[in-house]
Amino acid sequence: MSHPLAPSKSGPAPGASPWPWAGRLLLLVLAGNMLIDGLEVSVVVVALPSIGADQGLSAWQVQWAMGGFALGFGALLLPGRHLALRLGHRRLYLGALALFVLASVAGGLTTDPLLLLGSRIVKGMSAALTAPTGLTIISTTYEEGPARARALSVYTFCGGIGFTTGLLLSGALTPHDWRWTFVATAPFAAVLLVLAAGAVPHRQPRTPSAQRSGPALRHLLGNGALLRPALGAAVLNGTYLGLLSLVAHQAWSLLHWSAWQTAAACLPACLPLAVAALSAGRMVARFGAARLVVLGATLHLLGLALYACLDAPRSYATDLLPTLALVGLGFVPAFAALNAQAGQAVDAADRGTAIAAYQTAVQAGAVAVPGAVAALLTFGPRAGPAAAHRPALLLLCALAALGLLVALRGLTTSRPGGADVR
C-alpha cells in the first residue's frame, strides 16, 4: 500500500514531498481546518439566547451571529475560485486561515454588536476560501486511488464531527462566558496556520474548470439535474438549522434549560451526521441517491410535523426527542445523496463550478430559513410564549414539504442508478 504522497506513474504532483510524514502533516492541517469550519456552524447555536440577552438583541438580530457565517461563506464561494487562480492555492489558503484567526479574536474581544456579527461574516468568508482550496490541494497532491480516497475520507469525517463538536463546545463554554464561543477556535487555527506554512505545497496545477467558471455558471443555471439537488439541499440545510435555533430559543425562554442541557438535548439531531460521515458514500452507492433523498426528506418532514402538533414542548422524551431523532436520521442520507447528485449532474470540466454553485445554495438556505424563523419569533403574532413558535414551525413544515416534492420529482426523472435522465 502506497503512502499519501507516493508518486504516481506519471510522476509526482508539483510540490509533493517524498517523505511519508509530510503527507500526514498536510492531512492533519487540512482535516483540522475542516473540523473547525464545521464547528463554527454550530458553536453559537446554544449561545444565541445568552448573546441576545447580554447585548439587548432581538431573536432576529442575534440570529445573524449564526447566519453571518453562512452569509460570508456563500458569498465568497464562487469568487474564491478566481482568487485561487490569481493568488495561488497556497497563498490563498494561508491568508484565509490567518484572517480566520484574527476574526476569531476580534469577535471575542469586541463589545460592539455590529463588529461581533461582522466577525462572523469574515470567518465565513475565510472558510469559503480554505474549504474548497483544501479539496483542491488534496486532489492535486495525493496520488489518485487509495491514497487520495483515504485523505478524502479523513477530510469528510472531520467535517462531519465538527458540527457535533461545536454544539458540545457551545454548551460547555456559554455558562462561563458566551464570548468564548467566538474565540475558542483561534488558538487551534493559529497552530494550524503555523503547520500549514510548512506543509502546504508551494505550487499547485491550475484546473481547467476554474478558468471557465463564468460561461459554465450561466450554462449550469439551466441544468435541472443540478438545480433540483441545490434547491433540495438549501431547504434541508435551512430547515435543519432553523429547527435547532428554534429549539435553543424555546429551551431558554420556555423550558429554562442551561446551555449544557440544550446542547445535550440537540445531540440526537447531530450525532447521526458524525457517525455516518465515513459510510455516507457507500450508502449512496448501495441504495441510490434519489431514493435516499426521498427517504431523508420524508423523515425530516415527519419530525417537523410532530413538533408542530404540540401546543408547547414540555417533556423532552415525548416532545423533543422524537423530532430531533427523526430530523437527524433524515438529514444524513438526504444530504449525502444530494451532494452526490450535484457532483454527477455535470461533466467533469464543469464540476468545480457546479459544486461551488451548489454549495452557495446550501449556504443561502442556512441564511434565509433561520433568519425567517427568527423574524417570526420577533415580529410574529403575540399569542403568548407557549404558542409563539407555531408560525415558525409551520414555515419549517411548509419548506420541508417543498423539499419532499422536489425529492419525489428527482425520483421520477432518474435512472435506477441515480443518474438523471434529463
URJOZI-V326574 format. One record per pair of residues at least 24 apart in sequence whose C-alpha atoms are under 8 Angstrom apart, sorted by the first residue. I is the first residue (numbers start at 1). GAP is how many residues later the second one is. D is the distance in whole Angstrom. If there is no record, write none. Layout:
i | gap | d
I | GAP | D
I | GAP | D
This chain:
i | gap | d
2 | 144 | 8
2 | 145 | 7
3 | 144 | 6
4 | 138 | 6
4 | 139 | 7
4 | 143 | 5
4 | 144 | 7
4 | 147 | 8
5 | 136 | 7
5 | 137 | 5
5 | 138 | 6
5 | 142 | 8
6 | 136 | 8
6 | 137 | 7
7 | 136 | 7
8 | 135 | 6
8 | 136 | 8
13 | 127 | 6
13 | 128 | 6
13 | 129 | 8
13 | 130 | 8
14 | 126 | 8
14 | 127 | 7
14 | 187 | 8
14 | 189 | 6
14 | 190 | 6
14 | 191 | 7
15 | 126 | 8
15 | 186 | 5
15 | 187 | 6
15 | 188 | 5
15 | 189 | 7
16 | 125 | 6
16 | 185 | 6
22 | 177 | 7
23 | 119 | 8
25 | 170 | 8
25 | 174 | 6
26 | 170 | 7
26 | 173 | 5
26 | 174 | 6
27 | 124 | 7
27 | 128 | 8
29 | 163 | 6
29 | 166 | 7
29 | 167 | 6
29 | 170 | 8
30 | 104 | 6
30 | 125 | 7
31 | 123 | 7
31 | 124 | 5
31 | 125 | 8
31 | 127 | 6
31 | 128 | 8
32 | 126 | 7
32 | 160 | 7
33 | 97 | 8
33 | 98 | 8
33 | 156 | 7
33 | 159 | 7
34 | 97 | 6
34 | 121 | 7
34 | 122 | 8
34 | 124 | 6
34 | 125 | 5
34 | 128 | 8
35 | 123 | 5
35 | 124 | 5
35 | 125 | 8
35 | 126 | 7
35 | 127 | 4
35 | 128 | 8
36 | 123 | 8
36 | 126 | 6
36 | 149 | 7
36 | 153 | 8
37 | 90 | 6
37 | 94 | 8
37 | 122 | 7
37 | 125 | 7
38 | 121 | 5
38 | 122 | 7
38 | 123 | 8
38 | 124 | 4
38 | 125 | 5
38 | 128 | 7
39 | 123 | 4
39 | 124 | 5
39 | 125 | 7
39 | 126 | 6
39 | 127 | 4
39 | 128 | 7
40 | 29 | 8
40 | 122 | 8
40 | 123 | 8
40 | 126 | 6
41 | 25 | 7
41 | 28 | 7
41 | 29 | 8
41 | 122 | 7
41 | 125 | 7
42 | 24 | 8
42 | 121 | 6
42 | 122 | 8
42 | 124 | 5
42 | 125 | 5
42 | 128 | 8
43 | 120 | 8
43 | 122 | 8
43 | 123 | 4
43 | 124 | 5
43 | 125 | 8
43 | 126 | 6
43 | 127 | 5
43 | 138 | 6
43 | 139 | 8
44 | 122 | 8
44 | 123 | 8
44 | 126 | 6
44 | 137 | 6
44 | 138 | 8
45 | 122 | 7
45 | 125 | 7
45 | 199 | 7
45 | 200 | 6
45 | 203 | 7
46 | 121 | 7
46 | 124 | 6
46 | 125 | 6
46 | 128 | 8
46 | 199 | 8
46 | 202 | 6
46 | 213 | 6
46 | 216 | 7
46 | 217 | 6
47 | 123 | 6
47 | 124 | 8
47 | 127 | 6
47 | 131 | 6
47 | 134 | 8
47 | 212 | 7
48 | 197 | 8
48 | 200 | 8
48 | 201 | 8
49 | 199 | 7
49 | 200 | 6
49 | 203 | 7
50 | 124 | 8
50 | 128 | 7
51 | 127 | 7
55 | 58 | 7
58 | 320 | 7
59 | 315 | 5
59 | 316 | 7
59 | 318 | 7
59 | 319 | 6
60 | 311 | 6
60 | 314 | 4
60 | 315 | 5
60 | 317 | 8
60 | 318 | 6
63 | 307 | 7
63 | 308 | 6
63 | 311 | 7
64 | 53 | 6
64 | 307 | 7
65 | 51 | 8
65 | 52 | 5
65 | 55 | 6
66 | 54 | 8
67 | 299 | 6
67 | 300 | 5
67 | 303 | 7
67 | 304 | 7
68 | 49 | 6
68 | 50 | 7
68 | 52 | 5
68 | 53 | 5
68 | 56 | 7
68 | 299 | 7
69 | 51 | 5
69 | 52 | 5
69 | 53 | 7
69 | 54 | 6
69 | 55 | 4
69 | 56 | 8
70 | 51 | 7
70 | 54 | 6
70 | 293 | 5
70 | 294 | 7
70 | 296 | 6
70 | 297 | 6
71 | 50 | 6
71 | 53 | 7
71 | 292 | 7
71 | 293 | 7
71 | 296 | 6
72 | 48 | 8
72 | 49 | 5
72 | 50 | 6
72 | 51 | 7
72 | 52 | 4
72 | 53 | 4
72 | 54 | 8
72 | 56 | 8
73 | 48 | 8
73 | 50 | 8
73 | 51 | 4
73 | 52 | 5
73 | 53 | 7
73 | 54 | 6
73 | 55 | 5
73 | 287 | 8
73 | 290 | 7
74 | 50 | 8
74 | 51 | 8
74 | 54 | 7
74 | 285 | 7
74 | 286 | 5
74 | 287 | 7
74 | 288 | 8
74 | 289 | 5
74 | 290 | 6
75 | 50 | 7
75 | 285 | 7
76 | 49 | 6
76 | 52 | 6
76 | 53 | 7
77 | 51 | 5
77 | 52 | 7
77 | 279 | 6
77 | 280 | 8
77 | 282 | 8
77 | 283 | 6
78 | 275 | 7
78 | 278 | 6
78 | 279 | 7
78 | 282 | 8
80 | 48 | 7
80 | 49 | 6
81 | 129 | 6
82 | 128 | 7
82 | 129 | 8
84 | 49 | 8
85 | 121 | 7
85 | 125 | 8
85 | 126 | 8
88 | 115 | 8
88 | 116 | 7
89 | 44 | 6
89 | 48 | 8
89 | 114 | 8
89 | 115 | 7
90 | 110 | 6
90 | 111 | 7
90 | 112 | 6
90 | 113 | 7
90 | 114 | 8
92 | 37 | 7
92 | 38 | 8
93 | 36 | 7
93 | 37 | 5
93 | 40 | 7
93 | 41 | 8
94 | 99 | 7
94 | 102 | 7
94 | 103 | 7
96 | 30 | 5
96 | 31 | 7
96 | 33 | 6
96 | 34 | 6
97 | 29 | 7
97 | 30 | 8
97 | 33 | 7
97 | 92 | 7
97 | 93 | 8
97 | 96 | 6
98 | 92 | 7
98 | 95 | 7
99 | 24 | 7
99 | 27 | 7
100 | 26 | 6
100 | 27 | 8
100 | 86 | 8
100 | 89 | 8
101 | 84 | 8
101 | 85 | 5
101 | 86 | 8
101 | 88 | 6
101 | 89 | 6
102 | 84 | 8
104 | 78 | 6
104 | 79 | 5
104 | 80 | 8
104 | 81 | 7
104 | 82 | 6
105 | 77 | 7
105 | 78 | 5
105 | 81 | 6
106 | 77 | 8
107 | 72 | 8
107 | 75 | 6
107 | 76 | 7
108 | 71 | 5
108 | 72 | 6
108 | 73 | 8
108 | 74 | 5
108 | 75 | 5
109 | 70 | 8
137 | 63 | 8
137 | 64 | 8
137 | 67 | 7
140 | 64 | 7
140 | 65 | 7
141 | 60 | 8
153 | 125 | 6
156 | 121 | 7
156 | 122 | 7
157 | 117 | 7
157 | 120 | 5
157 | 121 | 6
160 | 113 | 6
160 | 114 | 5
160 | 117 | 6
161 | 112 | 7
161 | 113 | 4
161 | 114 | 8
161 | 116 | 8
162 | 112 | 8
163 | 107 | 7
163 | 111 | 8
164 | 103 | 7
164 | 106 | 6
164 | 107 | 6
164 | 110 | 7
167 | 96 | 6
168 | 92 | 8
168 | 95 | 6
168 | 96 | 7
170 | 89 | 8
170 | 90 | 8
170 | 93 | 7
171 | 88 | 5
171 | 89 | 4
171 | 90 | 7
171 | 91 | 7
171 | 92 | 5
171 | 93 | 8
172 | 87 | 7
172 | 88 | 6
174 | 85 | 6
175 | 83 | 8
175 | 84 | 6
175 | 85 | 8
208 | 141 | 7
209 | 140 | 5
209 | 141 | 5
209 | 142 | 7
209 | 143 | 6
209 | 144 | 7
210 | 142 | 7
210 | 143 | 7
213 | 137 | 8
213 | 140 | 6
216 | 134 | 6
216 | 137 | 7
217 | 136 | 7
217 | 137 | 7
217 | 140 | 8
220 | 134 | 7
223 | 122 | 8
224 | 198 | 7
225 | 116 | 8
225 | 117 | 7
225 | 120 | 5
225 | 195 | 6
225 | 197 | 7
226 | 115 | 7
226 | 116 | 5
226 | 119 | 5
226 | 120 | 8
226 | 128 | 8
226 | 132 | 8
227 | 131 | 8
228 | 178 | 6
228 | 179 | 8
228 | 182 | 7
229 | 109 | 5
229 | 110 | 7
229 | 112 | 6
229 | 113 | 6
229 | 129 | 8
230 | 108 | 8
230 | 112 | 7
230 | 128 | 5
230 | 129 | 8
230 | 131 | 6
230 | 132 | 7
231 | 130 | 7
231 | 131 | 8
231 | 172 | 8
231 | 175 | 8
232 | 106 | 7
232 | 171 | 5
232 | 174 | 6
232 | 175 | 7
233 | 102 | 7
233 | 105 | 6
233 | 128 | 7
233 | 129 | 6
233 | 132 | 8
234 | 127 | 5
234 | 128 | 4
234 | 129 | 7
234 | 130 | 7
234 | 131 | 4
234 | 132 | 7
235 | 127 | 8
235 | 130 | 6
235 | 134 | 8
235 | 164 | 6
235 | 165 | 7
235 | 167 | 8
235 | 168 | 6
236 | 61 | 8
236 | 95 | 7
236 | 99 | 8
236 | 129 | 8
236 | 164 | 7
236 | 167 | 7
237 | 125 | 6
237 | 126 | 8
237 | 128 | 6
237 | 129 | 6
238 | 124 | 8
238 | 126 | 8
238 | 127 | 4
238 | 128 | 4
238 | 129 | 7
238 | 130 | 7
238 | 131 | 5
238 | 132 | 6
239 | 126 | 8
239 | 127 | 8
239 | 130 | 6
239 | 131 | 7
239 | 157 | 6
239 | 160 | 7
239 | 161 | 7
240 | 87 | 7
240 | 91 | 8
241 | 125 | 7
241 | 128 | 8
241 | 129 | 6
242 | 124 | 8
242 | 127 | 6
242 | 128 | 4
242 | 129 | 8
242 | 131 | 6
242 | 154 | 8
243 | 127 | 8
243 | 150 | 8
243 | 153 | 8
245 | 125 | 7
246 | 127 | 7
246 | 128 | 8
246 | 143 | 8
253 | 132 | 8
254 | 131 | 7
254 | 132 | 7
255 | 59 | 7
265 | 51 | 8
265 | 56 | 8
266 | 58 | 7
268 | 53 | 7
268 | 56 | 6
268 | 57 | 5
268 | 60 | 6
269 | 55 | 5
269 | 56 | 5
269 | 57 | 8
269 | 58 | 6
269 | 59 | 4
269 | 60 | 7
270 | 58 | 6
271 | 57 | 8
272 | 56 | 6
272 | 57 | 6
272 | 60 | 7
273 | 55 | 7
273 | 58 | 8
273 | 59 | 6
276 | 56 | 7
280 | 52 | 8
280 | 53 | 7
280 | 56 | 6
281 | 55 | 7
283 | 50 | 8
284 | 49 | 8
284 | 52 | 7
284 | 53 | 6
284 | 56 | 8
288 | 49 | 8
288 | 128 | 7
288 | 129 | 6
288 | 130 | 5
289 | 45 | 8
289 | 48 | 5
289 | 49 | 7
289 | 51 | 7
289 | 52 | 7
289 | 128 | 8
289 | 129 | 5
290 | 47 | 7
290 | 51 | 8
290 | 117 | 7
290 | 120 | 6
290 | 121 | 5
290 | 124 | 7
290 | 128 | 6
291 | 120 | 7
292 | 41 | 6
292 | 42 | 6
292 | 45 | 6
293 | 40 | 7
293 | 41 | 4
293 | 42 | 7
293 | 44 | 6
293 | 45 | 7
293 | 114 | 6
294 | 40 | 7
294 | 110 | 6
294 | 113 | 5
294 | 114 | 6
294 | 117 | 8
295 | 35 | 7
295 | 38 | 8
295 | 39 | 7
296 | 33 | 7
296 | 34 | 4
296 | 35 | 6
296 | 36 | 7
296 | 37 | 6
296 | 38 | 5
296 | 39 | 8
297 | 33 | 6
297 | 34 | 8
297 | 37 | 7
297 | 103 | 7
297 | 106 | 6
297 | 107 | 5
297 | 110 | 7
298 | 32 | 7
298 | 106 | 6
299 | 27 | 6
299 | 28 | 6
299 | 30 | 7
299 | 31 | 5
300 | 26 | 6
300 | 27 | 5
300 | 28 | 8
300 | 29 | 8
300 | 30 | 5
300 | 31 | 7
300 | 100 | 7
301 | 26 | 8
301 | 96 | 6
301 | 99 | 5
301 | 100 | 6
301 | 103 | 8
302 | 24 | 7
303 | 24 | 6
304 | 89 | 7
304 | 92 | 7
304 | 93 | 6
305 | 92 | 6
307 | 86 | 8
308 | 82 | 7
308 | 85 | 6
308 | 86 | 7
308 | 89 | 8
311 | 75 | 7
311 | 76 | 6
312 | 74 | 5
312 | 75 | 7
341 | 77 | 8
341 | 78 | 7
344 | 75 | 7
345 | 74 | 8
345 | 75 | 7
369 | 27 | 8
